[in-house]
Amino acid sequence: MLKRCKRYLSAGAMAVMLLGAAGCSTSQQTTSVHTVEVDLISEVREASNQLISKSTGLNNRDPLLAATFADIDDLQQSSTFGRTLSEQFTSALASKGLPVIEVKMRESLFIKERTGELILSRKLNSLVEAHDAQAVLLGTYAMGGNYVYVNVRLVRTSDNIILGSHDFSLPLNRDIKAMLPRRR
């Protein structure tokens, strides 16, 4: 009788363990952040709408300048991702009727090959004067483990006051990862 009781007890314990293990497994497939589809153009368009709505003191007559978005860890560096963000924000702002100067047509702008247009403070004054720009579109990005974090600002050129700012994040999927430099 004692042997039979031990056998039932062992079988019961085994059944509980199997049920517990089965409860931990799932038939649902989890989606990795690396495979998430991101419509970067739509995301940037929405972010530019947020930026414009949060900006004060911006007028539709005076031009804006746009700089390449920089890596937050090295503001002298950018990437395909940073240049793409700058291009897409420029297009989104221009489509809203804001006059944006195409600075790539200017020879005196500091353009570093494979980096883009980085507006350095020593060059900014001459650019602002040459174009009579009211503000500069600036941005940074930071790569995290699963997301890339983006900050975009419109900075008034006369006194460096931030007219508007917006932060957003994007899943670090394969497309975005391919536009960023390899981690050191």
C-alpha positions in Angstrom: 0.0 0.0 0.0 2.8 2.4 0.9 4.5 1.6 -2.5 1.3 2.2 -4.4 0.9 5.6 -2.5 4.4 6.6 -3.4 3.9 5.6 -7.0 0.7 7.7 -7.2 2.4 10.6 -5.5 5.3 10.4 -7.9 3.0 10.2 -10.9 1.0 13.2 -9.5 4.2 15.3 -9.0 5.3 14.4 -12.5 2.0 15.5 -13.9 2.1 18.8 -12.1 5.6 19.5 -13.4 4.6 18.6 -16.9 1.5 20.9 -16.7 3.7 23.6 -15.2 6.2 23.3 -18.1 3.4 23.3 -20.6 2.0 26.5 -19.1 5.3 28.2 -19.6 5.4 27.5 -23.3 3.2 29.3 -25.8 2.0 28.8 -29.3 2.0 32.5 -30.0 4.9 33.8 -32.0 6.6 36.8 -30.5 7.8 39.5 -32.8 11.3 40.7 -32.4 11.8 44.5 -32.4 14.5 43.8 -35.1 11.8 42.5 -37.6 9.2 45.3 -36.9 8.3 47.2 -40.0 8.8 51.0 -39.7 7.6 53.5 -42.2 10.4 56.0 -41.6 8.8 58.6 -43.9 5.5 58.6 -42.0 7.2 58.6 -38.7 9.3 61.6 -39.6 6.3 63.4 -41.1 4.4 62.9 -37.9 7.4 64.1 -35.9 7.7 67.2 -38.0 4.0 67.9 -37.4 4.6 67.6 -33.7 7.7 69.9 -34.0 5.8 72.6 -35.9 2.8 72.4 -33.5 5.2 72.8 -30.5 7.2 75.7 -32.0 6.6 79.3 -31.0 7.8 82.4 -32.8 8.3 80.7 -36.1 7.0 82.5 -39.2 6.3 81.3 -42.7 8.3 84.0 -44.5 11.8 83.8 -43.2 13.9 80.7 -44.2 15.2 77.8 -42.2 18.5 76.0 -42.5 18.8 72.3 -41.9 21.8 70.4 -40.5 22.5 66.7 -40.6 21.4 64.9 -37.5 24.4 64.0 -35.4 25.3 61.0 -33.2 24.8 62.1 -29.6 28.0 60.4 -28.6 30.1 62.3 -31.1 28.5 65.5 -32.4 31.1 65.7 -35.2 29.8 62.4 -36.7 26.7 61.3 -38.4 25.6 58.4 -40.5 23.2 57.4 -43.3 20.5 57.5 -40.7 21.4 61.1 -39.6 21.5 62.3 -43.2 18.2 60.6 -44.0 16.5 62.2 -41.0 17.7 65.6 -42.1 16.5 65.1 -45.7 13.1 63.8 -44.6 12.6 66.6 -42.0 13.6 69.1 -44.6 11.0 67.7 -47.1 8.3 67.6 -44.4 8.9 71.2 -43.3 9.0 72.4 -46.9 5.7 70.5 -47.7 4.1 72.5 -44.8 5.0 75.7 -46.6 8.0 76.7 -44.6 10.9 78.0 -46.7 13.9 75.8 -46.2 17.2 76.7 -47.8 19.0 73.9 -49.6 22.4 74.3 -48.1 24.1 71.6 -50.2 24.2 74.2 -53.0 26.4 76.5 -50.9 30.2 76.0 -51.2 31.2 77.5 -47.8 29.1 75.0 -45.7 31.2 72.5 -43.9 30.4 69.2 -45.7 32.4 66.3 -44.6 32.3 63.3 -47.0 30.0 60.5 -45.7 28.9 62.8 -42.8 26.8 65.5 -44.3 26.1 69.1 -43.4 27.2 69.6 -39.9 26.7 73.2 -38.8 29.6 74.1 -36.7 29.3 77.3 -34.5 32.2 79.0 -36.3 30.4 78.5 -39.7 26.9 79.2 -38.4 27.1 83.0 -38.4 28.2 83.3 -42.0 25.5 80.9 -43.1 22.8 82.8 -41.1 24.0 86.1 -42.5 24.2 84.8 -46.1 20.7 83.3 -46.0 19.0 85.6 -43.4 17.8 82.4 -41.7 15.4 82.7 -38.8 16.2 79.2 -37.4 18.2 76.1 -37.8 16.8 72.6 -37.8 19.1 70.5 -35.6 18.9 66.9 -34.4 20.6 64.1 -32.6 20.1 60.4 -32.3 21.2 57.8 -29.8 21.3 54.1 -30.4 19.9 52.0 -27.6 19.5 48.2 -27.4 16.1 48.0 -29.1 15.4 51.5 -30.1 17.0 54.6 -31.6 16.1 57.8 -29.8 15.8 61.0 -31.9 15.6 64.6 -30.8 14.8 67.4 -33.2 14.9 71.1 -32.5 14.3 74.4 -34.3 16.8 76.9 -32.8 16.4 80.6 -33.5 19.6 81.9 -35.0 19.6 85.4 -33.4 19.9 84.1 -29.8 20.1 80.3 -29.9 16.7 80.0 -28.2 14.9 76.8 -28.9 11.6 77.6 -30.7 10.4 74.0 -30.6 11.6 70.5 -29.8 10.3 67.0 -30.2 11.6 63.6 -29.1 10.6 60.2 -30.5 11.9 56.7 -30.8 12.0 54.1 -33.5 12.4 50.4 -33.2 16.0 49.4 -34.1 14.9 47.1 -36.9 17.2 45.8 -39.7 16.6 48.8 -42.0 17.4 51.4 -39.4 20.3 49.3 -38.1 21.8 49.2 -41.6 21.8 53.0 -41.8 23.7 53.4 -38.5 27.4 52.8 -38.0 28.5 49.6 -36.4 28.8 49.7 -32.6 32.4 50.2 -31.4 
